[in-house]
Every structure is written in structure tokens, then in C-alpha cells.
Amino acid sequence: MTTPGPNPSERPAPSALRYASKALRLLPTAIPGKTRTANLVLRPLLQTGDAIVYDRAGCKYVVPSLREPLAYHILFDGVYEPETLRLLLSRIGPGSTFVDVGANIGAFTVPTARKIGTTGRVVAIEASPRVFPYLSHNVAINGFSNVRLKCCAASDTGTPLPFYEAPMDQFGMGSVGPQFVAEPTLVPAETLDRILAEENLTEVSILKVDVEGFEAAVFRGAARLLNGPHPPIVVFEFCDWAEARVPNAKVGDAQRLLREFGYTLWLLHDFGRRGARPLDAEVLQGSEMLVAEKPRNRDGQSRARAD
């Protein structure tokens, strides 16, 4: 597998960019106006092409472009989607199994692999042939041997699917849905149930899915896992325009399918919050990170929670 860039380790960021990003990291991630300030200070300094960024834990990433939101937020916040990552890390521990569908360059794969240690397992799945080498490279440079990498589309079929790459300054948006007036490339597809069987995994602590509107297909291909005796917590993205482009489908199908599997749905920022209530209907507009969990057992503990 070709590693990204000609020699990314020899291309450190300009000193002005390093100092400015370090200063911005001193501010809380959610402080109003932080992103606007970062745009004013950092945007003129951003390099084109491969670059190196470090998260708050010191993990290293080679990214195709600092202009894409995922890389950009790691640069000045030290973390991408901090609320999502906080939940993932709170529900895993040594020996846990985490499955990352739509792993991209590894912004969630790498921190979770670090926490679960050598007794745990991460399965990281990325469909983009262009982005996958960055994921593989980032796992390798951080020294993790507990990650199994799969370059394929997780779906409800084993038939290859057309994949539409995004421009590198939007590398997080590759999809099996037509976009960017791009010519598609056929990529391998497998069901998540088959992937887990190949890895001899029968129990998953937490499953994260972000596949640009095609989450329902991932869930259909994971029916054995989601209906099994140890159903995982599921963290997934909802985006109305992304789901609207799925052929022969309706916006909200991923949520409806999880409800049929017996899951209760929550907004991410409500999940686990005292006094908060689950969703009583599907979210059909806008964009949200959602959490799905099966009802608790008689002992009061969720079957998917880590010890």
C-alpha cells in the first residue's frame, strides 16, 4: 500500500502556523467565536498538500489537507468532534472492541486504539481508495498493532459499489452517492456481519458509523450484530441532504431501522445526561450525531457498556 505524500515527515508546518495553533488550543473547544478566530489567524498560513498534525494526546496524523474540517479542527483544537470522541472513550476500556465504519484518516480509530490497549481490538473500515492509505499510515506511525484495517464499503451487499471521491480539501466527504461531478471507482463491499465473522469477533462494545447518508445500508448488513445477545451502543451521523440522495430510500431510514431492531435513540448531547429523555420521533431535518442503545437488563446495566 502506498503511503501518503512524497515524504510527509520532512514537511513540518511553518513556525507561525505551529505557534498560532498552539495558542488557539489554550482556549476551550466550545468557546463562542473560536472557529471564527481560527479562520482569521490560521487560514492564510495553511499549506496545500500533505501535512502533519498532533492531537491533544500527542498522537500523530498525516492528513491530505489542512483545509478540510477534520484536519483543521485537530490542528487548532487538538481534537475532532470532541463530544463524539468523549463518548467513545467513556464507553471503552482495556479489552474492549470498537468498530469504526467510515474511519477516514483515523481521528477516532487512533485515540480508541490507544485507550483499549493490546488486549482490545479496533476494526477500522474506510471505503475511499484515496483516503485509506492515510488511515493505514496513521495507525502505523502511532505504533498500534491492535487495529484491523479494511478498505471496503460496509453495506448490505457483497457486490462492489461505485464510490465517488471528494476533492482532497474535502477528503471527509467521499461517498457511494454521486457528487462533485466525479467519475466513480468500483470499490469492494462487505456486510459488517461478514467482516466481524472474518475477524472472529462476536461482541462489540461500541460501533461508530459515518458514511455520508448510507448508514441504513450499514445497519442492514449488521443485523446479526445488532439483534444479537450483546448489541453495541451505536453512534452515527444523521444528515438530511446526504440521506435524501440515497436511491429508493427515505430520510430517517437509519433511525427507523434501529428502532425496529429494538434500539432507543438519543441526541448525542442528551445521551447519559441526568433528566434527559430519548427521542420520541426520528430527526428528519438538519444534521446531528445520534446515539442508539438497547434497553437495560434486569440488573440495570446496559449490555453494551464497558466495565
C-alpha positions, 0 to 999 in steps of 0.5 A: 500500500502506498503511503501518503505524500512524497515524504510527509515527515520532512514537511513540518508546518511553518513556525507561525502556523505551529505557534498560532495553533498552539495558542488557539488550543489554550482556549476551550473547544466550545468557546463562542467565536473560536472557529471564527478566530481560527479562520482569521489567524490560521487560514492564510498560513495553511499549506496545500498538500500533505501535512502533519498534525498532533492531537491533544494526546500527542498522537500523530496524523498525516492528513491530505489537507489542512483545509478540510474540517477534520484536519483543521479542527485537530490542528487548532483544537487538538481534537475532532468532534470532541463530544463524539470522541468523549463518548467513545472513550467513556464507553471503552476500556482495556479489552474492549472492541470498537468498530469504526465504519467510515474511519477516514484518516483515523481521528477516532480509530487512533485515540480508541486504539490507544485507550483499549490497549493490546488486549482490545481490538479496533476494526477500522473500515474506510471505503475511499481508495484515496483516503485509506492509505492515510488511515493505514499510515496513521495507525502505523506511525502511532505504533498500534498493532491492535487495529484491523484495517479494511478498505471496503464499503460496509453495506448490505451487499457483497457486490462492489459499489461505485464510490465517488471521491471528494476533492482532497480539501474535502477528503471527509466527504467521499461517498457511494452517492454521486457528487462533485461531478466525479467519475466513480471507482468500483470499490469492494463491499462487505456486510459488517456481519461478514467482516466481524465473522472474518475477524472472529469477533462476536461482541462489540462494545461500541460501533461508530458509523459515518458514511455520508447518508448510507448508514441504513445500508450499514445497519442492514448488513449488521443485523446479526450484530445488532439483534444479537445477545450483546448489541453495541451502543451505536453512534452515527451521523444523521444528515438530511441532504446526504440521506435524501440522495440515497436511491429508493430510500427515505430520510430517517431510514437509519433511525427507523431501522434501529428502532425496529431492531429494538434500539432507543435513540438519543441526541448525542448531547442528551445521551447519559445526561441526568433528566434527559429523555430519548427521542420520541420521533426520528430527526428528519431535518438538519444534521446531528450525531445520534446515539442508539442503545438497547434497553437495560437488563434486569440488573440495570446495566446496559449490555453494551457498556464497558466495565 
